[in-house]
């Protein structure tokens, strides 16, 4: 069927020049097809740690955070802890946050704002760190 082309809805025999051009184009096409790797379209595997965040969470965080870097960073830390604990409740690592420069007052304020925004759920225990669940 390679010797024919369709013209006005009917098969017509190709001339020698048309057939040579067709063969040349066909060989170029198949030479390029073999070079492409179907797996190359896949995203490369992520080798470093990452924090999964939903679009809903990102939108709420953007609306709530404004100019507060502390709110964003502490929420990202909460997301990371939630991921590490397989989405089970966890206690926030207050000592780690203190080492990163977040005072206990800032931590309390930010956790309250995140809870009010509906990004986390907090269970407070007297004299113990709060237990947090990322929603």
KEGU-469167 format. One line per field, with one value per residue (C-alpha): x, y, z; residue number from 1. Coordinates in nm, 2 decimals, decimal comma. Example, Ala and Ser with C-alpha at 12.3 -4.5 7.8 and 13.67 -1.06 7.14 Angstrom:
2
x c(1,23:1,37)
y c(-0,45:-0,11)
z c(0,78:0,71)
n c(1:2)
***
This chain:
135
x c(0,00:0,31:0,31:-0,02:-0,14:-0,49:-0,60:-0,96:-1,06:-0,92:-0,59:-0,35:-0,01:0,29:0,55:0,91:1,01:0,72:0,79:1,16:1,06:0,81:1,08:1,32:1,07:0,97:1,33:1,39:1,08:1,16:1,53:1,41:1,14:1,39:1,61:1,34:1,29:0,93:1,05:1,22:0,88:0,87:0,95:1,29:1,27:1,30:1,61:1,58:1,32:1,00:0,68:0,35:0,10:-0,25:-0,37:-0,64:-0,38:-0,16:-0,45:-0,55:-0,18:-0,14:-0,46:-0,36:0,02:0,04:0,39:0,44:0,73:0,69:0,34:0,46:0,76:0,59:0,31:0,56:0,73:0,39:0,33:0,67:0,60:0,26:0,41:0,68:0,41:0,19:-0,08:-0,12:-0,13:0,21:0,36:0,53:0,90:0,92:1,29:1,37:1,16:1,33:1,67:1,55:1,47:1,10:1,02:0,76:0,53:0,57:0,50:0,18:0,06:0,13:-0,04:-0,35:-0,36:-0,32:-0,59:-0,82:-0,75:-0,85:-0,51:-0,45:-0,64:-0,48:-0,54:-0,38:-0,26:-0,17:0,21:0,27:0,33:0,01:-0,09:-0,14:-0,32:-0,28:-0,62)
y c(0,00:0,23:0,26:0,45:0,78:0,91:1,18:1,31:1,01:0,75:0,56:0,68:0,52:0,74:0,85:0,73:1,07:1,07:0,71:0,80:1,10:0,89:0,63:0,90:1,06:0,72:0,62:0,95:0,91:0,56:0,65:0,93:0,71:0,44:0,71:0,83:0,65:0,62:0,63:0,97:1,14:1,03:1,28:1,21:1,04:1,29:1,20:1,46:1,50:1,68:1,80:1,72:2,00:2,02:2,31:2,38:2,40:2,62:2,86:2,88:2,93:3,21:3,38:3,34:3,40:3,75:3,86:3,60:3,37:3,20:3,08:2,94:2,77:2,62:2,49:2,33:2,17:2,04:1,90:1,72:1,58:1,46:1,29:1,13:1,00:0,87:1,13:1,02:1,27:1,40:1,64:1,94:1,94:2,26:2,22:2,20:2,50:2,69:2,61:2,74:3,07:3,04:3,14:2,95:3,26:3,26:2,89:2,93:3,22:3,05:2,72:2,91:3,09:2,76:2,61:2,90:2,89:2,52:2,39:2,19:2,04:2,08:1,88:2,07:1,89:2,07:2,11:1,89:1,99:2,00:1,70:1,81:1,66:1,83:1,85)
z c(0,00:0,02:-0,35:-0,35:-0,22:-0,17:-0,41:-0,42:-0,20:-0,44:-0,43:-0,71:-0,79:-0,69:-0,94:-0,89:-0,75:-0,50:-0,40:-0,34:-0,13:0,06:0,14:0,25:0,49:0,62:0,70:0,87:1,08:1,20:1,26:1,50:1,67:1,77:1,94:2,17:2,50:2,62:2,98:2,93:2,97:3,33:3,60:3,76:4,11:4,39:4,59:4,87:5,14:5,05:5,21:5,04:5,05:4,90:4,70:4,96:5,23:5,02:4,95:5,32:5,42:5,17:5,29:5,66:5,65:5,50:5,60:5,87:5,79:6,12:6,04:5,70:5,84:6,15:5,92:5,69:5,99:6,10:5,75:5,77:6,11:5,99:5,69:5,91:6,16:5,87:5,93:6,29:6,58:6,69:6,94:6,78:6,84:7,05:7,13:6,76:6,69:6,97:6,82:6,48:6,65:6,73:7,08:7,28:7,26:6,88:6,87:7,08:6,87:6,54:6,64:6,75:6,42:6,22:6,43:6,37:5,99:5,99:5,88:6,20:6,49:6,84:7,16:7,45:7,76:8,08:8,10:7,80:7,43:7,23:7,02:6,66:6,36:6,01:5,85)
n c(1:2:3:4:5:6:7:8:9:10:11:12:13:14:15:16:17:18:19:20:21:22:23:24:25:26:27:28:29:30:31:32:33:34:35:36:37:38:39:40:41:42:43:44:45:46:47:48:49:50:51:52:53:54:55:56:57:58:59:60:61:62:63:64:65:66:67:68:69:70:71:72:73:74:75:76:77:78:79:80:81:82:83:84:85:86:87:88:89:90:91:92:93:94:95:96:97:98:99:100:101:102:103:104:105:106:107:108:109:110:111:112:113:114:115:116:117:118:119:120:121:122:123:124:125:126:127:128:129:130:131:132:133:134:135)
***
